[in-house]
Amino acid sequence: MKSRAAVIYGEGQEFKVEEIEVDDPSEGEVLIHIAASGLCHSDYHMVTGEWTGNLYYPMVGGHEGAGIVEKVGPGVTKVKPGDHVLLTFMPACGTCRFCSMGQSFICDRGAGLIAGPQMDGTFRMHNQGGQDLGQFCHISTLSEWTVAPQESVVPIPEYFDLEKICIVGCCVPTGFGSAVNSADVQPGETVVIIGIGGVGINAVQGAAVKGASQVIAVDLVDFKLEMAEELGATHTINANQQDPVERVLELTNGVGADKSIVTIDNVLPEHVGQAFRALRKGGRAVITGIARGDIGHIDVSPQELTMYAKEVIGTFYGHSPVHADLARYLDLYRVGKVKVDELTTRTYTLDEVNQGFQDMLDGKNIRGVVSYGWATGHDAEAGGPAFSAEGAVTGRDGEA
């Protein structure tokens, strides 16, 4: 099958939009018509070369998206053609040591997310010259059509707008889960979120939903801070104008925050240091953003770590059990407890993918989304129910 896709051929290069060939799904795989894909900094790390290890080039980008199942391979039991699905970048097996302990977000299969081929070691995407193309996180949602493991596919009700909820596969669980699961925010606590992008804004929402009395958002861009206030932040700090640690101490009468969450797209040692110093005794800092592989230290005092009983923990996917939590987040969205529609601040065509990443770097977006143009109003036109972000599912006649 022919498909247009965004391909990156090497470090330092932009994504190239070209026509590729997509094979039929093999054993345990699903062919999906992608409706929309979020633009995440994790994809841009392929441009800058900040991923370390076995990153494969050329690679088709994209790791959060939604679409409709076109075809299934042998042995597929989770979905059938016509099903509406979310894609998740972690194809949790459900049987390894970590999945068995409820930690599917660090399933052993994660080792192959940037390696290129599908899980059987072969490729499903090829350029017009016959060269094999890797699939980022096995799903490559920056392609009109993609093949993914059935473990990466989450069936969803048809009433959800695929373009709006495509980001629920990555930035929503990563950010929301960082607050709810990793930080374990409790009612009445003070929480600081450093970095308000697609992940950070969801950490703000998670802290607010859990009942934090002070949710303090830190960023360099005023419009992002304004969005944070709309979605649950009680205070904002522009780090160009105020020292975040000093301001947090002011807001807590010198005590410090109960929890801090670092959601910056490219974490540096000083960011961890800020999160650490902003904590009260016994507080917890959660590091969600990804650092370059060549950074081998963090700015933390070992003495203060011990004497003040502080914690610094890392989190992947917001400690979210992959399939269970995606369903939970969609339910929270459906009843209006979590905002999703508002997070997409710009929509792009596939041909505009590099502009979308540039806008991300320039701080113009909370989340940019590539739309393939065919899914808008799809269900309403087909006579199915339409979802209202205010929390109701209504039929064509408007009755609940």
Rosetta blueprint (number, residue, H / E / L):
1 M L
2 K E
3 S E
4 R E
5 A E
6 A E
7 V E
8 I E
9 Y L
10 G L
11 E L
12 G L
13 Q L
14 E L
15 F L
16 K E
17 V E
18 E E
19 E E
20 I E
21 E E
22 V E
23 D L
24 D L
25 P L
26 S L
27 E L
28 G L
29 E E
30 V E
31 L E
32 I E
33 H E
34 I E
35 A E
36 A E
37 S E
38 G E
39 L E
40 C L
41 H H
42 S H
43 D H
44 Y H
45 H H
46 M H
47 V H
48 T H
49 G L
50 E L
51 W L
52 T L
53 G L
54 N L
55 L L
56 Y L
57 Y L
58 P L
59 M E
60 V E
61 G L
62 G L
63 H L
64 E L
65 G E
66 A E
67 G E
68 I E
69 V E
70 E E
71 K E
72 V E
73 G L
74 P L
75 G L
76 V L
77 T L
78 K L
79 V L
80 K L
81 P L
82 G L
83 D L
84 H E
85 V E
86 L E
87 L E
88 T L
89 F L
90 M L
91 P L
92 A L
93 C L
94 G L
95 T L
96 C L
97 R H
98 F H
99 C H
100 S H
101 M L
102 G L
103 Q L
104 S H
105 F H
106 I H
107 C L
108 D H
109 R H
110 G H
111 A H
112 G H
113 L L
114 I L
115 A L
116 G L
117 P L
118 Q L
119 M L
120 D L
121 G L
122 T L
123 F L
124 R L
125 M E
126 H E
127 N L
128 Q L
129 G L
130 G L
131 Q L
132 D E
133 L E
134 G E
135 Q E
136 F H
137 C H
138 H H
139 I L
140 S L
141 T L
142 L L
143 S E
144 E L
145 W E
146 T E
147 V E
148 A E
149 P E
150 Q H
151 E H
152 S H
153 V E
154 V E
155 P E
156 I E
157 P L
158 E L
159 Y L
160 F L
161 D L
162 L H
163 E H
164 K H
165 I H
166 C H
167 I H
168 V H
169 G H
170 C L
171 C H
172 V H
173 P H
174 T H
175 G H
176 F H
177 G H
178 S H
179 A H
180 V H
181 N H
182 S H
183 A L
184 D L
185 V L
186 Q L
187 P L
188 G L
189 E L
190 T E
191 V E
192 V E
193 I E
194 I E
195 G L
196 I L
197 G L
198 G H
199 V H
200 G H
201 I H
202 N H
203 A H
204 V H
205 Q H
206 G H
207 A H
208 A H
209 V H
210 K L
211 G L
212 A L
213 S L
214 Q E
215 V E
216 I E
217 A E
218 V E
219 D E
220 L L
221 V L
222 D H
223 F H
224 K H
225 L H
226 E H
227 M H
228 A H
229 E H
230 E H
231 L L
232 G L
233 A L
234 T L
235 H E
236 T E
237 I E
238 N E
239 A L
240 N L
241 Q L
242 Q L
243 D L
244 P H
245 V H
246 E H
247 R H
248 V H
249 L H
250 E H
251 L H
252 T L
253 N L
254 G L
255 V L
256 G L
257 A E
258 D E
259 K E
260 S E
261 I E
262 V E
263 T L
264 I L
265 D L
266 N L
267 V E
268 L L
269 P H
270 E H
271 H H
272 V H
273 G H
274 Q H
275 A H
276 F H
277 R H
278 A L
279 L E
280 R E
281 K E
282 G E
283 G E
284 R E
285 A E
286 V E
287 I E
288 T L
289 G L
290 I L
291 A E
292 R L
293 G L
294 D L
295 I L
296 G L
297 H L
298 I L
299 D L
300 V L
301 S L
302 P H
303 Q H
304 E H
305 L H
306 T H
307 M H
308 Y L
309 A L
310 K L
311 E E
312 V E
313 I E
314 G E
315 T L
316 F L
317 Y H
318 G H
319 H H
320 S L
321 P L
322 V H
323 H H
324 A H
325 D H
326 L H
327 A H
328 R H
329 Y H
330 L H
331 D H
332 L H
333 Y H
334 R H
335 V L
336 G L
337 K L
338 V L
339 K L
340 V L
341 D H
342 E H
343 L H
344 T E
345 T E
346 R E
347 T E
348 Y E
349 T L
350 L H
351 D H
352 E H
353 V H
354 N H
355 Q H
356 G H
357 F H
358 Q H
359 D H
360 M H
361 L H
362 D L
363 G L
364 K L
365 N L
366 I L
367 R E
368 G E
369 V E
370 V E
371 S E
372 Y L
373 G L
374 W L
375 A L
376 T L
377 G L
378 H H
379 D H
380 A H
381 E H
382 A L
383 G L
384 G L
385 P L
386 A E
387 F E
388 S E
389 A L
390 E L
391 G L
392 A E
393 V E
394 T E
395 G L
396 R L
397 D L
398 G L
399 E L
400 A L
